[in-house]
Amino acid sequence: MSPSPDVRPGAVPPARAEGPARGAPTLVRPLDDGPMLVEGPVDVVMPDGSVRHCERPMVALCTCRRSKRAPFCDTSHRHRQRRPRPAADSPEDPTP
């Protein structure tokens, strides 16, 4: 499967001035039993050291390790069995 048009292998990343305001933090949103959402545009360093520039406003990175497009999410996590969630008042719940 080829990358989407906004993910270009070996693309030269644009100047950072085109991205979020300088000094503004990048938003990263982990989803329960799903991907890690990263506010784009972003540059993703691949395992082989190449860089893929993604113009999308939100990029989904795989956390289940089942994606055939790793490190990008291909929704493979939807086919795995979900972990049971502890009750809100359970001692396993890490929130205070």
CYANA upper distance limits for C-alpha pairs under 8 A (distance plus 0.5 A):
  1 MET  CA     69 ARG  CA      8.25
  3 PRO  CA      7 VAL  CA      6.38
  3 PRO  CA      8 ARG  CA      7.69
  4 SER  CA      8 ARG  CA      8.28
  6 ASP  CA     53 HIS  CA      7.98
  6 ASP  CA     54 CYS  CA      5.94
  6 ASP  CA     55 GLU  CA      5.87
  6 ASP  CA     56 ARG  CA      7.22
  7 VAL  CA     52 ARG  CA      6.41
  7 VAL  CA     53 HIS  CA      6.01
  7 VAL  CA     54 CYS  CA      5.13
  7 VAL  CA     55 GLU  CA      7.51
  8 ARG  CA     52 ARG  CA      6.01
  8 ARG  CA     53 HIS  CA      6.31
  8 ARG  CA     54 CYS  CA      7.63
  9 PRO  CA     50 SER  CA      7.79
  9 PRO  CA     51 VAL  CA      7.02
  9 PRO  CA     52 ARG  CA      5.38
  9 PRO  CA     53 HIS  CA      7.77
 10 GLY  CA     50 SER  CA      6.63
 10 GLY  CA     51 VAL  CA      6.11
 10 GLY  CA     52 ARG  CA      6.50
 10 GLY  CA     53 HIS  CA      8.40
 11 ALA  CA     51 VAL  CA      7.47
 11 ALA  CA     52 ARG  CA      6.74
 11 ALA  CA     53 HIS  CA      6.57
 12 VAL  CA     53 HIS  CA      7.92
 13 PRO  CA     43 ASP  CA      7.29
 13 PRO  CA     53 HIS  CA      6.41
 14 PRO  CA     18 GLU  CA      7.35
 15 ALA  CA     19 GLY  CA      8.28
 16 ARG  CA     20 PRO  CA      8.32
 16 ARG  CA     22 ARG  CA      8.29
 17 ALA  CA     21 ALA  CA      7.67
 17 ALA  CA     22 ARG  CA      7.46
 19 GLY  CA     40 GLY  CA      8.29
 19 GLY  CA     41 PRO  CA      6.95
 20 PRO  CA     24 ALA  CA      6.87
 20 PRO  CA     26 THR  CA      8.22
 26 THR  CA     38 VAL  CA      7.84
 26 THR  CA     39 GLU  CA      6.68
 27 LEU  CA     38 VAL  CA      6.42
 27 LEU  CA     39 GLU  CA      5.70
 28 VAL  CA     36 MET  CA      7.37
 28 VAL  CA     37 LEU  CA      6.11
 28 VAL  CA     38 VAL  CA      4.99
 28 VAL  CA     39 GLU  CA      6.84
 29 ARG  CA     36 MET  CA      6.27
 29 ARG  CA     37 LEU  CA      5.38
 29 ARG  CA     38 VAL  CA      6.86
 30 PRO  CA     34 GLY  CA      7.96
 30 PRO  CA     35 PRO  CA      6.91
 30 PRO  CA     36 MET  CA      4.85
 30 PRO  CA     37 LEU  CA      6.54
 31 LEU  CA     35 PRO  CA      6.30
 31 LEU  CA     36 MET  CA      6.59
 31 LEU  CA     37 LEU  CA      7.96
 33 ASP  CA     64 CYS  CA      8.23
 33 ASP  CA     77 HIS  CA      7.53
 33 ASP  CA     82 ARG  CA      7.55
 34 GLY  CA     62 CYS  CA      8.03
 34 GLY  CA     63 THR  CA      7.31
 34 GLY  CA     64 CYS  CA      7.70
 34 GLY  CA     75 THR  CA      8.47
 34 GLY  CA     77 HIS  CA      6.61
 34 GLY  CA     78 ARG  CA      8.28
 35 PRO  CA     60 ALA  CA      6.18
 35 PRO  CA     61 LEU  CA      5.91
 35 PRO  CA     62 CYS  CA      5.36
 35 PRO  CA     63 THR  CA      5.85
 35 PRO  CA     64 CYS  CA      7.90
 35 PRO  CA     73 CYS  CA      6.84
 35 PRO  CA     77 HIS  CA      8.49
 36 MET  CA     60 ALA  CA      6.12
 36 MET  CA     61 LEU  CA      5.54
 36 MET  CA     62 CYS  CA      6.95
 36 MET  CA     63 THR  CA      7.08
 37 LEU  CA     58 MET  CA      6.85
 37 LEU  CA     59 VAL  CA      6.11
 37 LEU  CA     60 ALA  CA      5.09
 37 LEU  CA     61 LEU  CA      6.80
 38 VAL  CA     42 VAL  CA      8.38
 38 VAL  CA     58 MET  CA      6.10
 38 VAL  CA     59 VAL  CA      5.65
 38 VAL  CA     60 ALA  CA      6.91
 38 VAL  CA     61 LEU  CA      8.01
 39 GLU  CA     57 PRO  CA      6.34
 39 GLU  CA     58 MET  CA      5.04
 39 GLU  CA     59 VAL  CA      6.86
 40 GLY  CA     54 CYS  CA      7.48
 40 GLY  CA     55 GLU  CA      6.86
 40 GLY  CA     56 ARG  CA      6.17
 40 GLY  CA     57 PRO  CA      4.99
 40 GLY  CA     58 MET  CA      5.54
 40 GLY  CA     59 VAL  CA      6.71
 41 PRO  CA     53 HIS  CA      7.94
 41 PRO  CA     54 CYS  CA      5.96
 41 PRO  CA     55 GLU  CA      4.97
 41 PRO  CA     56 ARG  CA      6.12
 41 PRO  CA     57 PRO  CA      6.29
 41 PRO  CA     58 MET  CA      7.81
 41 PRO  CA     59 VAL  CA      8.38
 42 VAL  CA     53 HIS  CA      6.46
 42 VAL  CA     54 CYS  CA      5.83
 42 VAL  CA     55 GLU  CA      7.31
 42 VAL  CA     59 VAL  CA      8.28
 43 ASP  CA     51 VAL  CA      6.78
 43 ASP  CA     52 ARG  CA      6.11
 43 ASP  CA     53 HIS  CA      4.94
 43 ASP  CA     54 CYS  CA      6.67
 44 VAL  CA     51 VAL  CA      6.06
 44 VAL  CA     52 ARG  CA      5.68
 44 VAL  CA     53 HIS  CA      6.86
 44 VAL  CA     54 CYS  CA      8.09
 45 VAL  CA     49 GLY  CA      6.38
 45 VAL  CA     50 SER  CA      6.34
 45 VAL  CA     51 VAL  CA      5.06
 45 VAL  CA     52 ARG  CA      7.00
 46 MET  CA     50 SER  CA      5.88
 46 MET  CA     51 VAL  CA      6.47
 46 MET  CA     52 ARG  CA      7.70
 46 MET  CA     71 PRO  CA      7.91
 54 CYS  CA     59 VAL  CA      7.92
 59 VAL  CA     72 PHE  CA      8.26
 60 ALA  CA     72 PHE  CA      6.46
 60 ALA  CA     73 CYS  CA      5.96
 61 LEU  CA     70 ALA  CA      8.11
 61 LEU  CA     71 PRO  CA      6.10
 61 LEU  CA     72 PHE  CA      4.96
 61 LEU  CA     73 CYS  CA      5.57
 62 CYS  CA     66 ARG  CA      8.22
 62 CYS  CA     67 SER  CA      6.99
 62 CYS  CA     70 ALA  CA      6.93
 62 CYS  CA     71 PRO  CA      6.02
 62 CYS  CA     72 PHE  CA      5.81
 62 CYS  CA     73 CYS  CA      4.81
 62 CYS  CA     74 ASP  CA      8.12
 63 THR  CA     73 CYS  CA      8.37
 64 CYS  CA     76 SER  CA      8.32
 64 CYS  CA     77 HIS  CA      6.52
 65 ARG  CA     70 ALA  CA      7.93
 66 ARG  CA     70 ALA  CA      8.41
 66 ARG  CA     76 SER  CA      6.36
 66 ARG  CA     77 HIS  CA      7.47
 67 SER  CA     71 PRO  CA      7.86
 67 SER  CA     72 PHE  CA      7.56
 67 SER  CA     73 CYS  CA      6.26
 67 SER  CA     74 ASP  CA      5.93
 67 SER  CA     75 THR  CA      7.67
 67 SER  CA     76 SER  CA      6.14
 67 SER  CA     77 HIS  CA      8.40
 68 LYS  CA     74 ASP  CA      7.38
 69 ARG  CA     73 CYS  CA      7.10
 69 ARG  CA     74 ASP  CA      6.83
 76 SER  CA     80 ARG  CA      7.92
 86 PRO  CA     90 SER  CA      6.56
 86 PRO  CA     92 GLU  CA      7.00
 86 PRO  CA     93 ASP  CA      6.86
 87 ALA  CA     93 ASP  CA      7.80
 88 ALA  CA     93 ASP  CA      6.94
 89 ASP  CA     93 ASP  CA      7.49
